[in-house]
């Protein structure tokens, strides 16, 4: 299981729109390659239908290959839909893969099983497969119900808690740096790994 983040960095509204479009494209590619994709967290942009960042999990035989195809700088070539007379047509966003270490710290985590609820169609069942995991030392808690088995939900919960612990260490000035938080400030404006064009976000390369 892999965590993949799309980020607009500190880019303008057009970059936030590019993140939303990139997420839509990633969802389609994951489905075509039979990679299970779960949207875990989003940070909305200033305008409707835009995202400053999105965090997804990828799981499946081709998950690593899919994530490698996306990791790096993404270029979107399109005239601004918000500023018709703006000369800029190249917008850059980024994607980065995170694999928090699945430490053997299950003894430090308290698990509760819950009944899955809310929308989700076939992915939400009526068994007690949902999991709430709480890291006892810090109180960090996550609820996961996206996977169909309790075991898979526990695994994803541990990944998320490990990821959040890394973030907390960074915020508290720990020496171990959070890759995800640093990534927001490291998107390179050039040498894209993939390029898309137009409002339909068609693939150029």
Secondary structure as UniProt FT lines:
FT   STRAND          2..7
FT   TURN            9..10
FT   HELIX           13..32
FT   TURN            33..34
FT   STRAND          36..44
FT   TURN            48..49
FT   STRAND          51..59
FT   TURN            61..62
FT   HELIX           63..70
FT   STRAND          72..77
FT   TURN            84..85
FT   STRAND          90..98
FT   HELIX           106..108
FT   STRAND          109..114
FT   HELIX           121..123
FT   STRAND          130..135
FT   TURN            136..138
FT   STRAND          141..144
FT   HELIX           150..171
FT   TURN            172..173
FT   HELIX           179..183
FT   TURN            184..185
FT   STRAND          194..197
FT   TURN            198..201
FT   STRAND          202..203
//
